[in-house]
Amino acid sequence: MTQIRDDFRSDTVTRPSAGMRRAMAEAEVGDDVFGDDPTVQRLEAAVAERLGKAAGVFMTSGTQSNLLALLAHCGRGDGYIAGMEAHCYAHEQGGAAWIGSLQPQPVPHQPDGTLALADIEAAIGDDDPHVATTRLVALENTFHGKVMPQVWIGEATALARAHGLATHLDGARVFNAAVAGNIDVAEIARPFDTVSVCLSKGLGAPIGSVLVGEAALLAKARRLRKALGGGLRQVGILAAAGLYALEHNVERLADDHANARRLAEGLARIPDLAVTPPDTNIVWVSVAPARSKAFSDFLGAEGFGVTGGYGKTQQRWVTHLDVDSAAIDRAIAAAERFFSA
Ligand SMILES: Cc1ncc(COP(=O)(O)O)c(C=O)c1O
């Protein structure tokens, strides 16, 4: 198999920079289950403050963070509303159902990724004994790389509150949304009770997410995290990477977005490709079915990592810290070479 040189599969593939590794090596640590790790505490406080929330809990992954948010908000048999393609419903093995005994109440997405308010309202289970009692509405921003409209977020969370429901944001890439929308990330977070933020995607840390929200709920999530085997010990080493990422890698997400736009513009010039203009760092490309597999094979042989293909006609190209402007040039040139042959 050809080695991947230009890895567009995901923004999770970044490797920690020399500066980040130095920060990790020098981190002050302690046993975090005893509450003794000062670097973890600094990270939790820093993310909470940045998002305008009272408290944070360091999690090993976005999946763990979403799951613990859902479990902290809901009890066994309760329902949570999420998009049919939301990560916390469709791409986390249904953990909330089989680990937490929660009842998902999925709602279809509109073409722009939002959920229709009428659909959310119709999915809310209340006193009817035939249906699960809804406790939570979970939204996602960015969703498939799209920045969700602030007005819609305001309306959807207000609707949830009007029905006495809690709200959670899967903000795995919420900093991408903030940078692309030129809006304070705390403004995006404001209407939500909890927000999960990933450090190991565009921010370039090797691991970690932080769940933020109100203190008592976060204390519950921290307790549940231990039951799931997520009690962490001297993980200041990992939290230091997160702190470094917050300090150095947020504003530069604009570079990833610019690279994604340039990649999209280059690929869109090829008649066999239909490209959705990206809001952030994820470019969706539909390949003419007759050329799809051959194009994927070609890209693989040329050292490009791209998600999709092999029978499927849609590809996902993700830009990040470790694909620079030269990688964008190489990708566009390779695609032009393939389709002009
Ligand atoms: C929107 C979203 N939420 C949550 C996750 C889960 O993160 P992790 O892979 O760290 O479990 C991902 C992962 O790609 C994601 O894209």
The ligand as a Gaussian input file, in Angstrom:
#p B3LYP/6-31G(d) Opt

LIG

0 1
 C      -19.177000      16.116000      15.399000
 C      -18.411000      15.084000      16.164000
 N      -18.745000      14.824000      17.422000
 C      -18.091000      13.912000      18.157000
 C      -17.031000      13.206000      17.637000
 C      -16.367000      12.145000      18.459000
 O      -15.047000      12.447000      18.777000
 P      -14.029000      11.284000      19.143000
 O      -13.549000      10.700000      17.862000
 O      -12.957000      12.027000      19.895000
 O      -14.722000      10.303000      19.990000
 C      -16.642000      13.443000      16.311000
 C      -15.527000      12.692000      15.723000
 O      -15.166000      12.811000      14.582000
 C      -17.366000      14.394000      15.553000
 O      -17.047000      14.650000      14.273000

